[in-house]
Amino acid sequence: MKISIKVRFNSTYPKFEKVMPGKYILYIPEPQTDESEKFIKGLLSNKLGVRKENISLINIEKDGKWNFHIGE
């Protein structure tokens, strides 16, 4: 299953909202760092009930959309 997350860094407060099936918006109050991918994987794991090992980053698009594959 593919999930797309529009990530907005440096927002005023953290928020994770579902906008459509398989599409989410994530607001993170910090700048993007090397740890951002781990943080987002951990959040997806908790919110969707999936093990972190089953979440892999496909790509990051120029508009800030992160595409993940979830499954084995």
VEXDOSE-591344 format. One record per residue: x, y negated, z of N, C-alpha, C, O in turn; residue in one letter. Coordinates in steps of 0.02 Angstrom, whole numbers, padded with zeros to 5 digits, always signed. Example, Ala and Ser with C-alpha at 12.3 -4.5 7.8 and 13.67 -1.06 7.14 Angstrom:
<segus>
+00660+00284+00390+00615+00225+00390+00660+00165+00390+00712+00166+00423A +00642+00112+00354+00684+00053+00357+00645-00002+00394+00670-00057+00402S 
</segus>
This chain:
<segus>
+00042+00058+00000+00000+00000+00000+00045-00062+00000+00095-00064+00036M +00027-00111-00039+00065-00174-00043+00028-00228-00005-00033-00235-00010K +00066-00266+00034+00039-00322+00072+00078-00384+00054+00140-00383+00052I +00043-00439+00042+00075-00503+00028+00062-00550+00086+00006-00558+00110S +00116-00582+00109+00110-00629+00164+00140-00696+00143+00199-00700+00125I +00100-00747+00145+00124-00815+00132+00153-00839+00199+00116-00848+00247K +00218-00850+00202+00251-00868+00264+00265-00943+00264+00295-00969+00217V +00243-00976+00316+00256-01048+00324+00298-01057+00387+00274-01047+00443R +00361-01076+00377+00406-01087+00433+00399-01159+00458+00371-01202+00423F +00424-01171+00518+00423-01237+00550+00352-01264+00560+00341-01325+00558N +00305-01220+00571+00236-01243+00584+00230-01264+00657+00276-01251+00697S +00175-01296+00674+00168-01321+00743+00152-01267+00793+00168-01274+00852T +00121-01212+00772+00105-01158+00819+00103-01092+00780+00088-01092+00720Y +00117-01036+00814+00116-00971+00780+00044-00948+00766+00000-00957+00809P +00033-00920+00709-00033-00896+00691-00026-00844+00636+00016-00851+00591K -00068-00792+00638-00068-00739+00588-00140-00729+00567-00181-00708+00608F -00157-00744+00505-00227-00738+00484-00233-00699+00419-00191-00704+00374E -00286-00661+00416-00301-00622+00355-00346-00665+00311-00398-00689+00333K -00326-00674+00248-00366-00715+00202-00405-00671+00152-00458-00692+00128V -00378-00613+00136-00410-00565+00091-00382-00496+00109-00331-00492+00143M -00413-00443+00085-00381-00377+00097-00311-00375+00066-00303-00387+00006P -00262-00360+00107-00193-00356+00083-00158-00422+00077-00100-00424+00054G -00190-00478+00097-00159-00544+00092-00167-00581+00158-00222-00585+00186K -00112-00607+00183-00110-00640+00247-00071-00705+00242-00033-00716+00195Y -00081-00749+00292-00040-00808+00300-00011-00805+00370-00046-00793+00419I +00054-00815+00375+00090-00813+00438+00123-00881+00450+00163-00904+00409L +00107-00912+00505+00137-00975+00524+00188-00961+00580+00170-00933+00632Y +00250-00980+00569+00304-00968+00617+00333-01036+00638+00350-01076+00594I +00337-01050+00704+00361-01116+00725+00437-01126+00722+00462-01176+00748P +00474-01080+00692+00546-01085+00687+00567-01088+00614+00528-01070+00570E +00629-01109+00600+00654-01107+00531+00669-01035+00510+00677-00991+00553P +00674-01023+00446+00690-00957+00421+00763-00940+00436+00808-00980+00425Q +00774-00880+00463+00841-00856+00479+00849-00785+00454+00803-00757+00424T +00907-00756+00467+00919-00686+00448+00875-00639+00488+00861-00583+00466D +00852-00660+00546+00809-00618+00588+00735-00622+00569+00695-00585+00597E +00717-00664+00522+00647-00673+00504+00615-00609+00478+00558-00594+00496S +00652-00571+00438+00624-00508+00411+00609-00459+00467+00556-00428+00467E +00654-00453+00516+00642-00408+00573+00581-00431+00613+00540-00390+00634K +00575-00496+00623+00519-00524+00661+00453-00508+00625+00405-00486+00657F +00451-00519+00560+00389-00508+00521+00372-00433+00520+00313-00416+00526I +00422-00390+00512+00409-00318+00514+00381-00297+00581+00334-00256+00584K +00408-00324+00636+00383-00309+00702+00311-00332+00711+00270-00296+00741G +00296-00391+00686+00228-00417+00690+00179-00373+00650+00125-00357+00675L +00198-00355+00589+00156-00311+00549+00145-00244+00583+00090-00217+00582L +00198-00218+00612+00194-00154+00646+00142-00157+00702+00100-00112+00709S +00144-00211+00742+00096-00219+00797+00025-00231+00773-00022-00201+00798N +00017-00276+00724-00050-00295+00700-00084-00240+00661-00145-00231+00667K -00046-00202+00621-00076-00151+00578-00069-00080+00605-00096-00033+00575L -00033-00071+00660-00025-00005+00689+00017+00042+00646+00003+00102+00642G +00069+00014+00615+00113+00052+00571+00183+00051+00601+00203+00001+00630V +00219+00107+00594+00288+00108+00619+00333+00062+00577+00324+00057+00517R +00381+00030+00610+00426-00016+00575+00464+00018+00519+00479-00013+00468K +00479+00082+00529+00516+00120+00478+00477+00128+00413+00506+00140+00361E +00411+00120+00417+00368+00128+00358+00352+00061+00324+00309+00059+00280N +00386+00008+00345+00375-00058+00315+00439-00079+00280+00492-00081+00311I +00435-00094+00216+00495-00116+00180+00479-00179+00139+00425-00185+00109S +00526-00224+00138+00519-00286+00101+00532-00272+00027+00585-00246+00009L +00485-00290-00016+00493-00282-00088+00531-00342-00116+00583-00333-00148I +00505-00402-00103+00539-00463-00127+00510-00524-00092+00459-00520-00057N +00544-00580-00101+00521-00644-00077+00516-00689-00138+00565-00701-00173I +00456-00714-00151+00445-00757-00209+00462-00830-00192+00466-00848-00134E +00472-00870-00243+00492-00940-00233+00441-00981-00195+00458-01029-00161K +00377-00962-00200+00324-01000-00166+00316-00981-00093+00270-01005-00060D +00361-00939-00066+00358-00921+00004+00318-00858+00018+00304-00843+00077G +00298-00822-00033+00260-00760-00023+00308-00702-00015+00351-00690-00057K +00301-00666+00040+00341-00607+00054+00298-00546+00037+00242-00540+00062W +00323-00501-00004+00286-00441-00023+00317-00380+00011+00377-00367+00005N +00275-00343+00047+00298-00284+00083+00262-00222+00057+00205-00226+00034F +00296-00165+00061+00265-00101+00047+00256-00067+00115+00302-00065+00155H +00196-00042+00127+00181-00008+00189+00161+00064+00173+00114+00075+00135I +00196+00110+00201+00183+00181+00189+00247+00220+00187+00302+00192+00198G +00241+00284+00174+00301+00327+00175+00331+00332+00107+00382+00367+00098E 
</segus>
